[in-house]
């Protein structure tokens, strides 16, 4: 069965510092992997996705993530945090070869950015 | 292009009342799903559908019904509301095994 683990329910960084949000997955077949962001009182917005052989994926707002099969990880990074990055971030996984199947989400990581 | 539209945005129910949360998408996606979001629990799948006339249960289906009579619509029915169903509900659609598109959510309070 697929599962996603996000390490750290809350991460706090200073403005300008590196952002690192961790995601590890468990899947018996090659997965699709996603990061979503949720701003307060809003829906989920796709940040980036891994669906191909390119292991380093760039997304919106300066975020990127690297797929590491050997570590079953898909950590999200941003070199320099901005106040507007404060939000909740969700990692999600689905089977690559099963067409339309549910996304399985991690429990989320709330990012706080300190001025 | 509206994407995924959920109504209502907010709702307060009394215990035992029933209601339907509406979800519509205009992207001709085969796959639709309902999630609930609770603090510290992430998004949990309630029900999903892989096409008109086909539905299946997710992780937390008890107390909810769904139907899919058209590609566009996927309503979620609460049969007899309970305080444990106080949550934020999200509808999503997707196709081709790639990303899901989400509605803006319905914040439901059961008193």
Contacts between the chains, C-beta under 8 A, distances in Angstrom:
chain1	res1	chain2	res2	distance
A	9	B	40	6.6
A	32	B	97	6.2
A	32	B	98	6.8
A	34	B	99	5.8
A	34	B	100	7.9
A	36	B	102	7.9
A	42	B	104	6.6
A	42	B	105	7.7
A	43	B	90	6.4
A	43	B	102	4.4
A	43	B	103	5.9
A	43	B	104	4.5
A	43	B	105	5.4
A	44	B	43	7.8
A	44	B	90	6.9
A	44	B	92	7.9
A	44	B	102	4.4
A	45	B	102	7.8
A	46	B	99	4.9
A	46	B	101	8.0
A	49	B	98	6.7
A	49	B	99	5.4
A	51	B	97	7.9
A	51	B	98	6.0
A	90	B	42	6.5
A	90	B	43	6.8
A	92	B	100	7.9
A	94	B	97	6.6
A	95	B	97	7.6
A	96	B	97	6.8
A	97	B	97	7.9
A	98	B	97	7.1
A	99	B	50	7.9
A	99	B	96	7.6
A	99	B	97	5.4
A	100	B	30	5.5
A	100	B	31	3.5
A	100	B	50	5.2
A	100	B	94	6.5
A	100	B	95	6.6
A	100	B	96	7.7
A	100	B	97	6.5
A	101	B	31	7.9
A	101	B	97	7.4
A	102	B	33	5.9
A	102	B	45	5.2
A	102	B	48	5.4
A	102	B	58	6.4
A	103	B	33	7.8
A	103	B	92	7.5
A	103	B	94	7.6
A	103	B	100	5.4
A	104	B	45	7.7
A	105	B	35	7.6
A	105	B	42	4.7
A	105	B	43	4.3
A	105	B	44	7.9
A	106	B	42	5.7
A	107	B	40	6.4
A	107	B	41	6.3
A	107	B	42	3.8
A	108	B	42	5.1
